[in-house]
């Protein structure tokens, strides 16, 4: 039998969805103080779920009985140290394990994954990426990746178009942008900056100002008298504010409702899993 808390949450979710728990498509278990057992029991109720949101809890491991039809899985801001069992989710396209305790990318065995968010962990080794044939977006910001050698495995991900490395030692290395662009010639966006077709070979960001582009600066709004191309570049600039899942919202695969913050504590620190799902872990 399920614990009273887990059963109560299941009944509430089923009532809001207008059906039985097994028929619920989107499950929101954020900020429920769930441990491993309660989370595993909850997952057994929602076998048909395609979207599972369980960030800001006390989950330390992936349960063996995750809903097999999952397309979107958010387990950010927990205590997960290893990725096991993801191979049992053949339909999974979006995975968020940001702000956990991961030290490597081992365990990513889903060929259908299109977007993976791993920001704010302690990842030192980027490995086991060979099977991610559909991967388009990868967020490794605020980890411990130190050198370009640690990123060479990404060269097999021919569909990778967006990569985030800010907050790693490798991102501060000399000529990092140029070297990443040489490693990933089809990359379109690096650390939130779009790479132009011509400047991509040099690893430069799109910028209306040639001088600013040489310096690799942030995008600068063109002068009203600038040519048409400059204004077209400005119109297509990456937006500064990210809502956590810009890629997902654009593709329509994520729920429309707002979510909790993605890993910045109330005091400016990261939302690490050991602090509890209270205010100091929420954005």
LINRAMO-V248953 format. One record per run of one state. SS is the DSSP state (H for helix, E for strand, L for the rest). FROM is the first residue (numbers start at 0). TO is the last residue. If there is no record, write none. Layout:
ss: (SS | SS)
from: (FROM | FROM)
to: (TO | TO)
//
This chain:
ss: (L | H | L | H | L | E | L | H | L | E | L | E | L | H | L | E | L | E | L | E | L | E | L | E | L | H | L | E | L | H | L | H | L | E | L | E | L | H | L | E | L | H | L | H | L | H | L | E | L | E | L | H | L | H | L)
from: (0 | 3 | 17 | 20 | 23 | 25 | 28 | 35 | 45 | 50 | 53 | 71 | 74 | 85 | 88 | 93 | 96 | 103 | 104 | 114 | 117 | 124 | 125 | 136 | 139 | 147 | 156 | 161 | 164 | 168 | 172 | 175 | 183 | 188 | 190 | 192 | 195 | 198 | 202 | 204 | 205 | 209 | 215 | 227 | 235 | 245 | 251 | 263 | 264 | 269 | 270 | 272 | 275 | 278 | 281)
to: (2 | 16 | 19 | 22 | 24 | 27 | 34 | 44 | 49 | 52 | 70 | 73 | 84 | 87 | 92 | 95 | 102 | 103 | 113 | 116 | 123 | 124 | 135 | 138 | 146 | 155 | 160 | 163 | 167 | 171 | 174 | 182 | 187 | 189 | 191 | 194 | 197 | 201 | 203 | 204 | 208 | 214 | 226 | 234 | 244 | 250 | 262 | 263 | 268 | 269 | 271 | 274 | 277 | 280 | 282)
//
